[in-house]
Amino acid sequence: MSPAADRMAKSDSKLEASFRELLKAIEKANLKEQEIYTLFGPVRWRLWRKAVFRWCTGILMFVAMCLAVVYVPTVNWHVAAVGRLVMIELLPYWDWTPLYRAKCLIAKSSENAGTEKLEILPAFPEDCAVCQNVETISSRENVSYETLFRHHLIRKVPTIVPDAHPPWNANARYGSDWNRFVADLEDLLLANPCDFRTNLLFKPSTAKTSALARMLDLIGESKSNAEGPDGWFVQLRNCALKPLKKTRIMFRKPYFYATHWEPPYTSWVLLSQAYRASFEMTPNMAGLVIVNQLRGQLKVTLSPRTECAEVCRAMWLTLREQQSLVFSTTLWNLSYFPSELNQTSVTFVTETYEDV
């Protein structure tokens, strides 16, 4: 036994002996209950004061921690980062993005439904002024962050960066190695994406590993020969931390991605080939969105939010290889048609918090 433990054991034995002597003294004195209560008054007061001190100390420490989170930038940044990671991990089980984008968390009661229909919306909402005269999406080559911020981000006006990426054949990771890309895509699919849609599987969200493997074989065949599927599309969203890290290895950030921007909190991979869709697909996105067209081309529509639909115009464009589309969901919604061409279209989309 260590010396410290030995001293503690001796102290406990002395304390126990003192209590026994005290009990014997009380029994010999034959004190009444009221006298015992009065006799131990100072002890009760000391114990109560110690408990109050402990509670006050705990409350003060909690308040100090809260103040540190609010006012100390380093602590605030780390707590916010952990909170975002927790929310991202919750996405496969609870899609909180509609609440993130909602203006009001509490719906209006049905009693106000009648009066709400009679309300006249302003013909020119103040926040929609920035997009009233926007008819086309401008293109900026070799763009700097300062130019991007001054002309687009601060006004929520979308733009296209035509030289954001190298050609697919010059891709540092894949180049002409399509099978390596399919192998990396398999890792994303096995990580349980939170929004997975395709016409190659029935009920893709509940598909087994063997079915996913066969689907990937079809995608590989469609690239190498004519025995692949007639037309197909794959849309998946990466929510968990592990596939997000995987996409950072698969796809490099565009050169205009500012160093002070936070990493994307979620990302999408859109693939398609020779698929003739009768309706557009509209992924649910939030924040600063960058649509990176890495291979082939994609027909995209940017529509103004409902509040600005009467003031701003929808814009249609074909996003081509090497181009990136930058826009904010504060003002715009994105929808797209899968590619009808025989060349497989590869699109990588990131969503970032709008701390521009």
MARKOL-50836 format. One record per residue (C-alpha): z, x, y. Coordinates in steps of 0.2 Angstrom, whole numbers, plus 2048, in hexadecimal, padded with zeros to 3 digits. Layout:
BEGIN
<r><pz>Z</pz><px>X</px><py>Y</py></r>
...
# end
This chain:
BEGIN
<r><pz>800</pz><px>800</px><py>800</py></r>
<r><pz>7FB</pz><px>807</px><py>811</py></r>
<r><pz>809</pz><px>80A</px><py>81E</py></r>
<r><pz>804</pz><px>7FC</px><py>829</py></r>
<r><pz>804</pz><px>7EF</px><py>81B</py></r>
<r><pz>815</pz><px>7F6</px><py>816</py></r>
<r><pz>81C</pz><px>7F4</px><py>828</py></r>
<r><pz>815</pz><px>7E2</px><py>828</py></r>
<r><pz>81D</pz><px>7DE</px><py>818</py></r>
<r><pz>82E</pz><px>7E4</px><py>81D</py></r>
<r><pz>82D</pz><px>7DB</px><py>82E</py></r>
<r><pz>829</pz><px>7CA</px><py>824</py></r>
<r><pz>838</pz><px>7CD</px><py>819</py></r>
<r><pz>843</pz><px>7D0</px><py>827</py></r>
<r><pz>83D</pz><px>7C0</px><py>830</py></r>
<r><pz>840</pz><px>7B6</px><py>820</py></r>
<r><pz>851</pz><px>7BD</px><py>81E</py></r>
<r><pz>855</pz><px>7B8</px><py>831</py></r>
<r><pz>84F</pz><px>7A6</px><py>82E</py></r>
<r><pz>85A</pz><px>7A5</px><py>81E</py></r>
<r><pz>869</pz><px>7AB</px><py>828</py></r>
<r><pz>865</pz><px>79F</px><py>836</py></r>
<r><pz>864</pz><px>790</px><py>82A</py></r>
<r><pz>875</pz><px>795</px><py>822</py></r>
<r><pz>87D</pz><px>796</px><py>833</py></r>
<r><pz>877</pz><px>785</px><py>838</py></r>
<r><pz>87D</pz><px>77E</px><py>827</py></r>
<r><pz>88F</pz><px>786</px><py>82A</py></r>
<r><pz>88F</pz><px>77F</px><py>83C</py></r>
<r><pz>88B</pz><px>76E</px><py>836</py></r>
<r><pz>881</pz><px>76A</px><py>846</py></r>
<r><pz>87A</pz><px>759</px><py>84A</py></r>
<r><pz>867</pz><px>755</px><py>84B</py></r>
<r><pz>868</pz><px>754</px><py>85E</py></r>
<r><pz>871</pz><px>764</px><py>85F</py></r>
<r><pz>864</pz><px>76D</px><py>854</py></r>
<r><pz>856</pz><px>766</px><py>85F</py></r>
<r><pz>85F</pz><px>76C</px><py>86F</py></r>
<r><pz>862</pz><px>77D</px><py>867</py></r>
<r><pz>850</pz><px>780</px><py>862</py></r>
<r><pz>849</pz><px>77A</px><py>873</py></r>
<r><pz>845</pz><px>78B</px><py>87A</py></r>
<r><pz>83C</pz><px>78F</px><py>869</py></r>
<r><pz>831</pz><px>77F</px><py>86B</py></r>
<r><pz>82D</pz><px>783</px><py>87D</py></r>
<r><pz>827</pz><px>795</px><py>878</py></r>
<r><pz>81C</pz><px>78E</px><py>86A</py></r>
<r><pz>815</pz><px>781</px><py>875</py></r>
<r><pz>811</pz><px>78D</px><py>883</py></r>
<r><pz>809</pz><px>799</px><py>876</py></r>
<r><pz>7FE</pz><px>78B</px><py>870</py></r>
<r><pz>7F9</pz><px>786</px><py>882</py></r>
<r><pz>7F5</pz><px>798</px><py>886</py></r>
<r><pz>7EA</pz><px>799</px><py>876</py></r>
<r><pz>7E0</pz><px>789</px><py>87B</py></r>
<r><pz>7DE</pz><px>78F</px><py>88D</py></r>
<r><pz>7D8</pz><px>7A0</px><py>887</py></r>
<r><pz>7CB</pz><px>798</px><py>87C</py></r>
<r><pz>7C5</pz><px>78C</px><py>889</py></r>
<r><pz>7C4</pz><px>79A</px><py>896</py></r>
<r><pz>7BA</pz><px>7A5</px><py>88A</py></r>
<r><pz>7AE</pz><px>796</px><py>886</py></r>
<r><pz>7AB</pz><px>793</px><py>899</py></r>
<r><pz>7A8</pz><px>7A6</px><py>89C</py></r>
<r><pz>79B</pz><px>7A6</px><py>88E</py></r>
<r><pz>792</pz><px>797</px><py>895</py></r>
<r><pz>792</pz><px>79F</px><py>8A6</py></r>
<r><pz>78B</pz><px>7AF</px><py>89F</py></r>
<r><pz>77D</pz><px>7A5</px><py>896</py></r>
<r><pz>779</pz><px>79C</px><py>8A7</py></r>
<r><pz>77B</pz><px>7AB</px><py>8B3</py></r>
<r><pz>778</pz><px>7BB</px><py>8A9</py></r>
<r><pz>765</pz><px>7BD</px><py>8A6</py></r>
<r><pz>767</pz><px>7C8</px><py>897</py></r>
<r><pz>773</pz><px>7BC</px><py>88E</py></r>
<r><pz>768</pz><px>7AD</px><py>894</py></r>
<r><pz>758</pz><px>7B5</px><py>88D</py></r>
<r><pz>760</pz><px>7B8</px><py>87C</py></r>
<r><pz>768</pz><px>7A7</px><py>87A</py></r>
<r><pz>758</pz><px>79F</px><py>87F</py></r>
<r><pz>74E</pz><px>7A9</px><py>872</py></r>
<r><pz>75A</pz><px>7A5</px><py>864</py></r>
<r><pz>759</pz><px>792</px><py>869</py></r>
<r><pz>746</pz><px>793</px><py>869</py></r>
<r><pz>746</pz><px>79B</px><py>858</py></r>
<r><pz>752</pz><px>78D</px><py>852</py></r>
<r><pz>747</pz><px>77F</px><py>859</py></r>
<r><pz>737</pz><px>787</px><py>851</py></r>
<r><pz>740</pz><px>787</px><py>840</py></r>
<r><pz>743</pz><px>775</px><py>842</py></r>
<r><pz>731</pz><px>770</px><py>845</py></r>
<r><pz>72D</pz><px>76E</px><py>833</py></r>
<r><pz>73B</pz><px>761</px><py>831</py></r>
<r><pz>73B</pz><px>759</px><py>843</py></r>
<r><pz>72C</pz><px>759</px><py>84F</py></r>
<r><pz>735</pz><px>75A</px><py>860</py></r>
<r><pz>725</pz><px>75E</px><py>86A</py></r>
<r><pz>723</pz><px>74C</px><py>86F</py></r>
<r><pz>735</pz><px>74D</px><py>877</py></r>
<r><pz>730</pz><px>75D</px><py>87F</py></r>
<r><pz>721</pz><px>755</px><py>888</py></r>
<r><pz>729</pz><px>744</px><py>88C</py></r>
<r><pz>72E</pz><px>740</px><py>89E</py></r>
<r><pz>73C</pz><px>735</px><py>898</py></r>
<r><pz>746</pz><px>736</px><py>888</py></r>
<r><pz>74C</pz><px>724</px><py>889</py></r>
<r><pz>73F</pz><px>717</px><py>888</py></r>
<r><pz>73F</pz><px>708</px><py>894</py></r>
<r><pz>746</pz><px>6F8</px><py>88D</py></r>
<r><pz>73B</pz><px>6E9</px><py>889</py></r>
<r><pz>742</pz><px>6DF</px><py>897</py></r>
<r><pz>739</pz><px>6EA</px><py>8A4</py></r>
<r><pz>728</pz><px>6E9</px><py>89B</py></r>
<r><pz>722</pz><px>6DB</px><py>8A5</py></r>
<r><pz>726</pz><px>6E3</px><py>8B6</py></r>
<r><pz>71F</pz><px>6F4</px><py>8AF</py></r>
<r><pz>70E</pz><px>6EB</px><py>8AD</py></r>
<r><pz>70E</pz><px>6E6</px><py>8BF</py></r>
<r><pz>711</pz><px>6F7</px><py>8C6</py></r>
<r><pz>703</pz><px>6FE</px><py>8CF</py></r>
<r><pz>700</pz><px>711</px><py>8CC</py></r>
<r><pz>6FB</pz><px>71B</px><py>8DB</py></r>
<r><pz>6E8</pz><px>71E</px><py>8DC</py></r>
<r><pz>6EB</pz><px>730</px><py>8DF</py></r>
<r><pz>6FA</pz><px>738</px><py>8D7</py></r>
<r><pz>700</pz><px>747</px><py>8E0</py></r>
<r><pz>701</pz><px>752</px><py>8D1</py></r>
<r><pz>6EF</pz><px>74E</px><py>8CC</py></r>
<r><pz>6E7</pz><px>755</px><py>8DC</py></r>
<r><pz>6E5</pz><px>766</px><py>8D4</py></r>
<r><pz>6D8</pz><px>75F</px><py>8C7</py></r>
<r><pz>6CF</pz><px>752</px><py>8D1</py></r>
<r><pz>6C0</pz><px>75D</px><py>8D6</py></r>
<r><pz>6C0</pz><px>767</px><py>8C6</py></r>
<r><pz>6B0</pz><px>763</px><py>8BD</py></r>
<r><pz>6AC</pz><px>772</px><py>8B3</py></r>
<r><pz>6B7</pz><px>780</px><py>8AB</py></r>
<r><pz>6B4</pz><px>791</px><py>8B4</py></r>
<r><pz>6B2</pz><px>7A1</px><py>8AA</py></r>
<r><pz>6BA</pz><px>7B1</px><py>8AF</py></r>
<r><pz>6B6</pz><px>7C2</px><py>8A7</py></r>
<r><pz>6C1</pz><px>7D1</px><py>8A7</py></r>
<r><pz>6CE</pz><px>7C6</px><py>8AF</py></r>
<r><pz>6DF</pz><px>7CD</px><py>8B5</py></r>
<r><pz>6EF</pz><px>7C4</px><py>8B4</py></r>
<r><pz>6F0</pz><px>7C2</px><py>8C7</py></r>
<r><pz>6E0</pz><px>7BA</px><py>8C8</py></r>
<r><pz>6E4</pz><px>7AF</px><py>8B9</py></r>
<r><pz>6F4</pz><px>7AA</px><py>8C1</py></r>
<r><pz>6EE</pz><px>7A7</px><py>8D3</py></r>
<r><pz>6DE</pz><px>79D</px><py>8CF</py></r>
<r><pz>6E3</pz><px>794</px><py>8BF</py></r>
<r><pz>6F5</pz><px>794</px><py>8B8</py></r>
<r><pz>6FE</pz><px>790</px><py>8C8</py></r>
<r><pz>6F2</pz><px>781</px><py>8CA</py></r>
<r><pz>6F1</pz><px>77C</px><py>8B8</py></r>
<r><pz>6DE</pz><px>77E</px><py>8B8</py></r>
<r><pz>6D6</pz><px>783</px><py>8A8</py></r>
<r><pz>6CB</pz><px>792</px><py>8A6</py></r>
<r><pz>6C0</pz><px>79C</px><py>899</py></r>
<r><pz>6C2</pz><px>7AE</px><py>896</py></r>
<r><pz>6B1</pz><px>7B3</px><py>88E</py></r>
<r><pz>6B6</pz><px>7C5</px><py>889</py></r>
<r><pz>6C8</pz><px>7C2</px><py>882</py></r>
<r><pz>6C4</pz><px>7C8</px><py>870</py></r>
<r><pz>6B8</pz><px>7D4</px><py>867</py></r>
<r><pz>6AA</pz><px>7CC</px><py>85C</py></r>
<r><pz>6B0</pz><px>7C7</px><py>84B</py></r>
<r><pz>6A6</pz><px>7D4</px><py>843</py></r>
<r><pz>6AF</pz><px>7E1</px><py>84D</py></r>
<r><pz>6C0</pz><px>7DA</px><py>849</py></r>
<r><pz>6CC</pz><px>7E8</px><py>846</py></r>
<r><pz>6D5</pz><px>7DF</px><py>837</py></r>
<r><pz>6C7</pz><px>7D5</px><py>82F</py></r>
<r><pz>6B6</pz><px>7D9</px><py>835</py></r>
<r><pz>6AA</pz><px>7D5</px><py>827</py></r>
<r><pz>6B9</pz><px>7D3</px><py>81A</py></r>
<r><pz>6BA</pz><px>7C0</px><py>819</py></r>
<r><pz>6C4</pz><px>7C1</px><py>809</py></r>
<r><pz>6D2</pz><px>7CA</px><py>813</py></r>
<r><pz>6D3</pz><px>7BC</px><py>81F</py></r>
<r><pz>6D4</pz><px>7AF</px><py>812</py></r>
<r><pz>6E2</pz><px>7B8</px><py>80A</py></r>
<r><pz>6EC</pz><px>7B8</px><py>81A</py></r>
<r><pz>6E8</pz><px>7A6</px><py>81C</py></r>
<r><pz>6F0</pz><px>7A3</px><py>80B</py></r>
<r><pz>700</pz><px>7AA</px><py>812</py></r>
<r><pz>700</pz><px>79E</px><py>820</py></r>
<r><pz>6FC</pz><px>78F</px><py>815</py></r>
<r><pz>70A</pz><px>794</px><py>809</py></r>
<r><pz>717</pz><px>795</px><py>817</py></r>
<r><pz>717</pz><px>782</px><py>818</py></r>
<r><pz>70D</pz><px>77F</px><py>829</py></r>
<r><pz>714</pz><px>770</px><py>833</py></r>
<r><pz>703</pz><px>768</px><py>837</py></r>
<r><pz>6F7</pz><px>76B</px><py>829</py></r>
<r><pz>6E6</pz><px>761</px><py>828</py></r>
<r><pz>6D6</pz><px>763</px><py>81E</py></r>
<r><pz>6C9</pz><px>75A</px><py>815</py></r>
<r><pz>6C9</pz><px>765</px><py>807</py></r>
<r><pz>6D9</pz><px>75E</px><py>800</py></r>
<r><pz>6E0</pz><px>74C</px><py>7FE</py></r>
<r><pz>6F1</pz><px>74B</px><py>806</py></r>
<r><pz>6F1</pz><px>75E</px><py>80B</py></r>
<r><pz>703</pz><px>75E</px><py>811</py></r>
<r><pz>709</pz><px>75B</px><py>7FF</py></r>
<r><pz>6FD</pz><px>766</px><py>7F6</py></r>
<r><pz>703</pz><px>772</px><py>7E9</py></r>
<r><pz>700</pz><px>784</px><py>7E9</py></r>
<r><pz>6F2</pz><px>783</px><py>7DC</py></r>
<r><pz>6E8</pz><px>777</px><py>7E7</py></r>
<r><pz>6EA</pz><px>782</px><py>7F6</py></r>
<r><pz>6E3</pz><px>790</px><py>7EC</py></r>
<r><pz>6D4</pz><px>786</px><py>7E7</py></r>
<r><pz>6D1</pz><px>781</px><py>7F9</py></r>
<r><pz>6D2</pz><px>793</px><py>7FE</py></r>
<r><pz>6C5</pz><px>797</px><py>7F1</py></r>
<r><pz>6B9</pz><px>78A</px><py>7F8</py></r>
<r><pz>6BB</pz><px>792</px><py>80A</py></r>
<r><pz>6B7</pz><px>7A3</px><py>803</py></r>
<r><pz>6A8</pz><px>79C</px><py>7FA</py></r>
<r><pz>6A2</pz><px>793</px><py>809</py></r>
<r><pz>6A1</pz><px>7A4</px><py>812</py></r>
<r><pz>698</pz><px>7AE</px><py>804</py></r>
<r><pz>68C</pz><px>7A1</px><py>7FD</py></r>
<r><pz>685</pz><px>790</px><py>7FD</py></r>
<r><pz>690</pz><px>789</px><py>7EF</py></r>
<r><pz>69E</pz><px>785</px><py>7FB</py></r>
<r><pz>6A3</pz><px>774</px><py>801</py></r>
<r><pz>696</pz><px>76A</px><py>80B</py></r>
<r><pz>6A1</pz><px>76A</px><py>81B</py></r>
<r><pz>6B3</pz><px>76D</px><py>81E</py></r>
<r><pz>6C1</pz><px>770</px><py>82A</py></r>
<r><pz>6D3</pz><px>777</px><py>82A</py></r>
<r><pz>6E0</pz><px>774</px><py>837</py></r>
<r><pz>6F1</pz><px>77C</px><py>835</py></r>
<r><pz>700</pz><px>77F</px><py>841</py></r>
<r><pz>70C</pz><px>78D</px><py>83E</py></r>
<r><pz>71E</pz><px>788</px><py>843</py></r>
<r><pz>729</pz><px>794</px><py>839</py></r>
<r><pz>72D</pz><px>7A5</px><py>83F</py></r>
<r><pz>726</pz><px>7AE</px><py>830</py></r>
<r><pz>714</pz><px>7A7</px><py>832</py></r>
<r><pz>715</pz><px>7AA</px><py>844</py></r>
<r><pz>718</pz><px>7BC</px><py>841</py></r>
<r><pz>70A</pz><px>7BC</px><py>835</py></r>
<r><pz>6FE</pz><px>7B5</px><py>842</py></r>
<r><pz>703</pz><px>7C3</px><py>84E</py></r>
<r><pz>6FC</pz><px>7D0</px><py>841</py></r>
<r><pz>6ED</pz><px>7C5</px><py>83E</py></r>
<r><pz>6E7</pz><px>7C2</px><py>850</py></r>
<r><pz>6EA</pz><px>7CD</px><py>85E</py></r>
<r><pz>6EF</pz><px>7C6</px><py>86F</py></r>
<r><pz>6E1</pz><px>7C5</px><py>87C</py></r>
<r><pz>6E2</pz><px>7D3</px><py>889</py></r>
<r><pz>6E7</pz><px>7C7</px><py>897</py></r>
<r><pz>6F7</pz><px>7C2</px><py>88E</py></r>
<r><pz>704</pz><px>7C7</px><py>89B</py></r>
<r><pz>712</pz><px>7D2</px><py>895</py></r>
<r><pz>720</pz><px>7C7</px><py>89C</py></r>
<r><pz>719</pz><px>7B7</px><py>893</py></r>
<r><pz>724</pz><px>7B3</px><py>884</py></r>
<r><pz>71C</pz><px>7B4</px><py>872</py></r>
<r><pz>714</pz><px>7A3</px><py>86D</py></r>
<r><pz>721</pz><px>797</px><py>865</py></r>
<r><pz>713</pz><px>78F</px><py>85A</py></r>
<r><pz>701</pz><px>792</px><py>856</py></r>
<r><pz>6F2</pz><px>78A</px><py>84E</py></r>
<r><pz>6E4</pz><px>78F</px><py>843</py></r>
<r><pz>6D4</pz><px>784</px><py>844</py></r>
<r><pz>6C6</pz><px>788</px><py>837</py></r>
<r><pz>6B6</pz><px>77E</px><py>834</py></r>
<r><pz>6A5</pz><px>77F</px><py>82E</py></r>
<r><pz>696</pz><px>772</px><py>82D</py></r>
<r><pz>6A2</pz><px>764</px><py>830</py></r>
<r><pz>69C</pz><px>754</px><py>839</py></r>
<r><pz>6AB</pz><px>74B</px><py>83F</py></r>
<r><pz>6A9</pz><px>739</px><py>846</py></r>
<r><pz>6B9</pz><px>73C</px><py>851</py></r>
<r><pz>6C1</pz><px>74A</px><py>85B</py></r>
<r><pz>6D1</pz><px>752</px><py>854</py></r>
<r><pz>6E0</pz><px>753</px><py>861</py></r>
<r><pz>6ED</pz><px>75F</px><py>85C</py></r>
<r><pz>6FE</pz><px>75C</px><py>864</py></r>
<r><pz>701</pz><px>76B</px><py>870</py></r>
<r><pz>70D</pz><px>76F</px><py>87E</py></r>
<r><pz>70F</pz><px>77D</px><py>88A</py></r>
<r><pz>702</pz><px>78B</px><py>88F</py></r>
<r><pz>6F4</pz><px>78A</px><py>882</py></r>
<r><pz>6E8</pz><px>798</px><py>87E</py></r>
<r><pz>6D9</pz><px>793</px><py>873</py></r>
<r><pz>6D2</pz><px>7A3</px><py>86C</py></r>
<r><pz>6C1</pz><px>7A1</px><py>864</py></r>
<r><pz>6BF</pz><px>7AF</px><py>858</py></r>
<r><pz>6B0</pz><px>7AA</px><py>84E</py></r>
<r><pz>6A2</pz><px>79E</px><py>84F</py></r>
<r><pz>6A4</pz><px>790</px><py>85C</py></r>
<r><pz>6AE</pz><px>780</px><py>860</py></r>
<r><pz>6AB</pz><px>770</px><py>86A</py></r>
<r><pz>6BA</pz><px>76D</px><py>875</py></r>
<r><pz>6BF</pz><px>75F</px><py>880</py></r>
<r><pz>6CC</pz><px>761</px><py>88E</py></r>
<r><pz>6D2</pz><px>750</px><py>894</py></r>
<r><pz>6DE</pz><px>74D</px><py>8A2</py></r>
<r><pz>6EF</pz><px>745</px><py>89E</py></r>
<r><pz>6F1</pz><px>733</px><py>89F</py></r>
<r><pz>6F9</pz><px>733</px><py>8B0</py></r>
<r><pz>6EA</pz><px>73C</px><py>8B7</py></r>
<r><pz>6DC</pz><px>733</px><py>8AD</py></r>
<r><pz>6D6</pz><px>729</px><py>8BC</py></r>
<r><pz>6D5</pz><px>739</px><py>8C7</py></r>
<r><pz>6D0</pz><px>747</px><py>8BC</py></r>
<r><pz>6C1</pz><px>749</px><py>8B1</py></r>
<r><pz>6C0</pz><px>74E</px><py>89F</py></r>
<r><pz>6B6</pz><px>75E</px><py>89B</py></r>
<r><pz>6AC</pz><px>762</px><py>88C</py></r>
<r><pz>6A7</pz><px>774</px><py>887</py></r>
<r><pz>6A2</pz><px>77F</px><py>879</py></r>
<r><pz>6AE</pz><px>78D</px><py>876</py></r>
<r><pz>6A4</pz><px>79C</px><py>86F</py></r>
<r><pz>6A9</pz><px>7AC</px><py>866</py></r>
<r><pz>6B4</pz><px>7B8</px><py>870</py></r>
<r><pz>6B9</pz><px>7AB</px><py>87C</py></r>
<r><pz>6CA</pz><px>7A4</px><py>880</py></r>
<r><pz>6CE</pz><px>794</px><py>889</py></r>
<r><pz>6DE</pz><px>794</px><py>893</py></r>
<r><pz>6E6</pz><px>783</px><py>899</py></r>
<r><pz>6F7</pz><px>77A</px><py>89B</py></r>
<r><pz>6FC</pz><px>76A</px><py>892</py></r>
<r><pz>705</pz><px>765</px><py>8A2</py></r>
<r><pz>6F4</pz><px>75E</px><py>8A8</py></r>
<r><pz>6E8</pz><px>75F</px><py>899</py></r>
<r><pz>6E7</pz><px>75A</px><py>887</py></r>
<r><pz>6DB</pz><px>763</px><py>87B</py></r>
<r><pz>6D0</pz><px>75B</px><py>86D</py></r>
<r><pz>6C2</pz><px>763</px><py>863</py></r>
<r><pz>6B4</pz><px>75F</px><py>857</py></r>
<r><pz>6B4</pz><px>76B</px><py>847</py></r>
<r><pz>6A5</pz><px>776</px><py>847</py></r>
<r><pz>694</pz><px>76F</px><py>840</py></r>
<r><pz>68C</pz><px>780</px><py>83E</py></r>
<r><pz>68B</pz><px>789</px><py>82E</py></r>
<r><pz>694</pz><px>798</px><py>835</py></r>
<r><pz>6A7</pz><px>796</px><py>832</py></r>
<r><pz>6B0</pz><px>793</px><py>842</py></r>
<r><pz>6C1</pz><px>79C</px><py>844</py></r>
<r><pz>6CC</pz><px>796</px><py>853</py></r>
<r><pz>6DE</pz><px>79D</px><py>856</py></r>
<r><pz>6E9</pz><px>793</px><py>862</py></r>
<r><pz>6FA</pz><px>798</px><py>86A</py></r>
<r><pz>707</pz><px>78D</px><py>873</py></r>
<r><pz>712</pz><px>797</px><py>87F</py></r>
<r><pz>720</pz><px>791</px><py>88B</py></r>
<r><pz>719</pz><px>78F</px><py>89D</py></r>
<r><pz>723</pz><px>79D</px><py>8A5</py></r>
<r><pz>714</pz><px>7A4</px><py>8AE</py></r>
# end
